[in-house]
């Protein structure tokens, strides 16, 4: 269902697209997933996903830039054709948002850097995604394991900050 767009997925893919030193494989995967969806103009603007995709149109890898152009053109065409149709939006409850915000704060503190906020957000979004978008015992244990690893294992923290350890692999290796 192309028109059913989960904001959490859009934000997660945006994180992947904007992280520096991201592998070509991760970029292509995120763009391929985005190509399957057609978010509303409001979602594209409010999340900033259009800008993230737009920047990749001039990426050094030809496959990434071509796919980004396809996604951008597809969205632009759809928006032009359906500008006046209403959209439906569903959000997480306040308790879920608070727990996720706390997880991002703890991850940011564990990363211990001034630019850690966007990286912490990406890590948390990936943990949430890999926990089937549920705040459950698995999500909490995974976040706890990630915070502990980033705080007490400087080699992991350095690899993640430098982009040598992709966020999805980090989360997968600490998933509980």
LOFI-649271 format. One record per residue (C-alpha): x, y, z. Coordinates in nm, 4 decimals, always signed. Example, Ala and Ser with C-alpha at 12.3 -4.5 7.8 and 13.67 -1.06 7.14 Angstrom:
<rs>
<r x="+1.2300" y="-0.4500" z="+0.7800"/>
<r x="+1.3670" y="-0.1060" z="+0.7140"/>
</rs>
This chain:
<rs>
<r x="+0.0000" y="+0.0000" z="+0.0000"/>
<r x="+0.1913" y="+0.2991" z="-0.1292"/>
<r x="-0.0205" y="+0.5659" z="+0.0336"/>
<r x="+0.0020" y="+0.4166" z="+0.3845"/>
<r x="+0.3075" y="+0.5889" z="+0.5224"/>
<r x="+0.4362" y="+0.5345" z="+0.8751"/>
<r x="+0.6060" y="+0.8531" z="+0.9947"/>
<r x="+0.8430" y="+0.6495" z="+1.2093"/>
<r x="+0.9683" y="+0.4675" z="+0.8995"/>
<r x="+1.0142" y="+0.7947" z="+0.7112"/>
<r x="+1.2150" y="+0.9404" z="+1.0009"/>
<r x="+1.4236" y="+0.6234" z="+1.0278"/>
<r x="+1.5051" y="+0.6268" z="+0.6557"/>
<r x="+1.5893" y="+0.9966" z="+0.6807"/>
<r x="+1.8385" y="+0.9190" z="+0.9582"/>
<r x="+1.9994" y="+0.6546" z="+0.7400"/>
<r x="+2.0233" y="+0.8914" z="+0.4424"/>
<r x="+2.1728" y="+1.1761" z="+0.6462"/>
<r x="+2.4320" y="+0.9852" z="+0.8499"/>
<r x="+2.7836" y="+1.0529" z="+0.7222"/>
<r x="+2.9950" y="+0.7604" z="+0.5971"/>
<r x="+2.6843" y="+0.5521" z="+0.5243"/>
<r x="+2.7436" y="+0.2448" z="+0.3065"/>
<r x="+2.6090" y="+0.2476" z="-0.0480"/>
<r x="+2.4125" y="-0.0678" z="+0.0360"/>
<r x="+2.2303" y="+0.1071" z="+0.3227"/>
<r x="+2.1554" y="+0.4128" z="+0.1083"/>
<r x="+2.0160" y="+0.2009" z="-0.1751"/>
<r x="+1.8084" y="-0.0039" z="+0.0684"/>
<r x="+1.6591" y="+0.3091" z="+0.2287"/>
<r x="+1.5892" y="+0.4699" z="-0.1099"/>
<r x="+1.4311" y="+0.1467" z="-0.2366"/>
<r x="+1.1990" y="+0.1415" z="+0.0637"/>
<r x="+1.1143" y="+0.5091" z="+0.0089"/>
<r x="+1.0373" y="+0.4405" z="-0.3569"/>
<r x="+0.7624" y="+0.2013" z="-0.2454"/>
<r x="+0.5925" y="+0.4836" z="-0.0515"/>
<r x="+0.4343" y="+0.8095" z="-0.1563"/>
<r x="+0.4089" y="+1.0402" z="+0.1446"/>
<r x="+0.1960" y="+1.3524" z="+0.1434"/>
<r x="+0.3501" y="+1.6913" z="+0.0766"/>
<r x="+0.3041" y="+1.7771" z="+0.4445"/>
<r x="+0.4929" y="+1.4644" z="+0.5562"/>
<r x="+0.7734" y="+1.5324" z="+0.3085"/>
<r x="+0.8125" y="+1.8882" z="+0.4360"/>
<r x="+0.7660" y="+1.8239" z="+0.8094"/>
<r x="+1.0108" y="+1.5317" z="+0.8228"/>
<r x="+1.2660" y="+1.6827" z="+0.5841"/>
<r x="+1.2828" y="+1.3574" z="+0.3872"/>
<r x="+1.2510" y="+1.5441" z="+0.0561"/>
<r x="+1.5622" y="+1.7442" z="+0.1324"/>
<r x="+1.7544" y="+1.4292" z="+0.2343"/>
<r x="+1.6558" y="+1.2546" z="-0.0903"/>
<r x="+1.7313" y="+1.5718" z="-0.2879"/>
<r x="+2.0885" y="+1.5867" z="-0.1563"/>
<r x="+2.1504" y="+1.2296" z="-0.2708"/>
<r x="+2.0695" y="+1.3192" z="-0.6313"/>
<r x="+2.4295" y="+1.4413" z="-0.6598"/>
<r x="+2.5846" y="+1.1483" z="-0.4703"/>
<r x="+2.9142" y="+1.0122" z="-0.6008"/>
<r x="+2.7705" y="+0.6654" z="-0.6595"/>
<r x="+2.5692" y="+0.6606" z="-0.9830"/>
<r x="+2.3228" y="+0.3974" z="-0.8596"/>
<r x="+2.2434" y="+0.6000" z="-0.5459"/>
<r x="+2.2001" y="+0.9262" z="-0.7388"/>
<r x="+1.9773" y="+0.7652" z="-1.0046"/>
<r x="+1.7555" y="+0.6015" z="-0.7429"/>
<r x="+1.7302" y="+0.9302" z="-0.5499"/>
<r x="+1.6239" y="+1.1080" z="-0.8706"/>
<r x="+1.3582" y="+0.8421" z="-0.9351"/>
<r x="+1.2148" y="+0.8747" z="-0.5831"/>
<r x="+1.2169" y="+1.2543" z="-0.5963"/>
<r x="+1.0486" y="+1.2638" z="-0.9387"/>
<r x="+0.7868" y="+1.0071" z="-0.8355"/>
<r x="+0.6928" y="+1.2087" z="-0.5266"/>
<r x="+0.6921" y="+1.5391" z="-0.7124"/>
<r x="+0.4637" y="+1.4023" z="-0.9852"/>
<r x="+0.2213" y="+1.2530" z="-0.7339"/>
<r x="+0.2044" y="+1.5749" z="-0.5305"/>
<r x="+0.1305" y="+1.7807" z="-0.8413"/>
<r x="-0.1519" y="+1.5443" z="-0.9376"/>
<r x="-0.3072" y="+1.5119" z="-0.5890"/>
<r x="-0.2459" y="+1.8453" z="-0.4200"/>
<r x="-0.6027" y="+1.8932" z="-0.2891"/>
<r x="-0.6749" y="+1.5510" z="-0.1350"/>
<r x="-0.6917" y="+1.5249" z="+0.2478"/>
<r x="-0.4442" y="+1.3159" z="+0.4518"/>
<r x="-0.4870" y="+1.1084" z="+0.7660"/>
<r x="-0.2256" y="+1.1170" z="+1.0400"/>
<r x="-0.1755" y="+0.8774" z="+1.3335"/>
<r x="+0.0726" y="+0.9473" z="+1.6150"/>
<r x="+0.2221" y="+0.7548" z="+1.9066"/>
<r x="+0.0764" y="+0.8052" z="+2.2499"/>
<r x="+0.2445" y="+1.0373" z="+2.5015"/>
<r x="+0.3851" y="+0.7551" z="+2.7157"/>
<r x="+0.5587" y="+0.5955" z="+2.4173"/>
<r x="+0.7039" y="+0.9296" z="+2.3078"/>
<r x="+0.8350" y="+0.9948" z="+2.6595"/>
<r x="+1.0042" y="+0.6540" z="+2.6837"/>
<r x="+1.1621" y="+0.6970" z="+2.3407"/>
<r x="+1.2785" y="+1.0471" z="+2.4277"/>
<r x="+1.4458" y="+0.9139" z="+2.7424"/>
<r x="+1.6140" y="+0.6402" z="+2.5399"/>
<r x="+1.7509" y="+0.9018" z="+2.2951"/>
<r x="+1.8803" y="+1.1115" z="+2.5853"/>
<r x="+2.0604" y="+0.8128" z="+2.7418"/>
<r x="+2.2114" y="+0.7122" z="+2.4073"/>
<r x="+2.3242" y="+1.0687" z="+2.3461"/>
<r x="+2.4933" y="+1.0805" z="+2.6873"/>
<r x="+2.6589" y="+0.7432" z="+2.6200"/>
<r x="+2.7958" y="+0.8710" z="+2.2880"/>
<r x="+2.9411" y="+1.1711" z="+2.4714"/>
<r x="+2.9761" y="+1.4118" z="+2.1786"/>
<r x="+2.8331" y="+1.7400" z="+2.0614"/>
<r x="+2.6954" y="+1.5869" z="+1.7408"/>
<r x="+2.5615" y="+1.2788" z="+1.9183"/>
<r x="+2.1966" y="+1.3833" z="+1.9077"/>
<r x="+2.1289" y="+1.2872" z="+1.5444"/>
<r x="+2.3305" y="+0.9670" z="+1.5809"/>
<r x="+2.1475" y="+0.8827" z="+1.9051"/>
<r x="+1.8168" y="+0.9460" z="+1.7299"/>
<r x="+1.9156" y="+0.7111" z="+1.4476"/>
<r x="+2.0214" y="+0.4390" z="+1.6893"/>
<r x="+1.6980" y="+0.4688" z="+1.8871"/>
<r x="+1.4829" y="+0.4660" z="+1.5729"/>
<r x="+1.6616" y="+0.1533" z="+1.4517"/>
<r x="+1.6139" y="-0.0172" z="+1.7915"/>
<r x="+1.2431" y="+0.0749" z="+1.7832"/>
<r x="+1.2121" y="-0.0589" z="+1.4287"/>
<r x="+1.3907" y="-0.3847" z="+1.5105"/>
<r x="+1.1600" y="-0.4274" z="+1.8120"/>
<r x="+0.8592" y="-0.4314" z="+1.5771"/>
<r x="+0.7746" y="-0.0701" z="+1.6675"/>
<r x="+0.6787" y="-0.1741" z="+2.0188"/>
<r x="+0.7957" y="-0.0442" z="+2.3545"/>
<r x="+0.8336" y="-0.3835" z="+2.5136"/>
<r x="+1.0853" y="-0.5748" z="+2.7191"/>
<r x="+1.2975" y="-0.6441" z="+2.4086"/>
<r x="+1.3143" y="-0.2756" z="+2.3154"/>
<r x="+1.4081" y="-0.1720" z="+2.6694"/>
<r x="+1.6753" y="-0.4410" z="+2.7015"/>
<r x="+1.8177" y="-0.3538" z="+2.3616"/>
<r x="+1.8408" y="+0.0172" z="+2.4492"/>
<r x="+1.9984" y="-0.0703" z="+2.7842"/>
<r x="+2.2561" y="-0.2956" z="+2.6135"/>
<r x="+2.3336" y="-0.0240" z="+2.3568"/>
<r x="+2.3790" y="+0.2429" z="+2.6242"/>
<r x="+2.6064" y="+0.0143" z="+2.8240"/>
<r x="+2.8144" y="-0.0796" z="+2.5171"/>
<r x="+2.8513" y="+0.2815" z="+2.4010"/>
<r x="+2.9381" y="+0.4016" z="+2.7491"/>
<r x="+3.1840" y="+0.1315" z="+2.8519"/>
<r x="+3.3350" y="+0.0128" z="+2.5234"/>
<r x="+3.5222" y="+0.3015" z="+2.3638"/>
<r x="+3.6135" y="+0.0942" z="+2.0560"/>
<r x="+3.2442" y="+0.0427" z="+1.9715"/>
<r x="+3.1644" y="+0.4086" z="+2.0389"/>
<r x="+3.4487" y="+0.5185" z="+1.8075"/>
<r x="+3.3466" y="+0.2775" z="+1.5305"/>
<r x="+2.9866" y="+0.4018" z="+1.5390"/>
<r x="+3.0867" y="+0.7708" z="+1.5415"/>
<r x="+3.3302" y="+0.7190" z="+1.2529"/>
<r x="+3.0736" y="+0.5267" z="+1.0501"/>
<r x="+3.2793" y="+0.2059" z="+1.0424"/>
<r x="+2.9991" y="+0.0234" z="+1.2266"/>
<r x="+2.6612" y="+0.0927" z="+1.0615"/>
<r x="+2.3743" y="+0.1688" z="+1.2996"/>
<r x="+2.1665" y="-0.1274" z="+1.1828"/>
<r x="+2.4546" y="-0.3687" z="+1.2542"/>
<r x="+2.5168" y="-0.2102" z="+1.5949"/>
<r x="+2.1540" y="-0.2507" z="+1.6985"/>
<r x="+2.1300" y="-0.6015" z="+1.5552"/>
<r x="+2.4379" y="-0.7136" z="+1.7484"/>
<r x="+2.2971" y="-0.5792" z="+2.0785"/>
<r x="+1.9356" y="-0.6827" z="+2.0249"/>
<r x="+1.7888" y="-0.8688" z="+2.3204"/>
</rs>
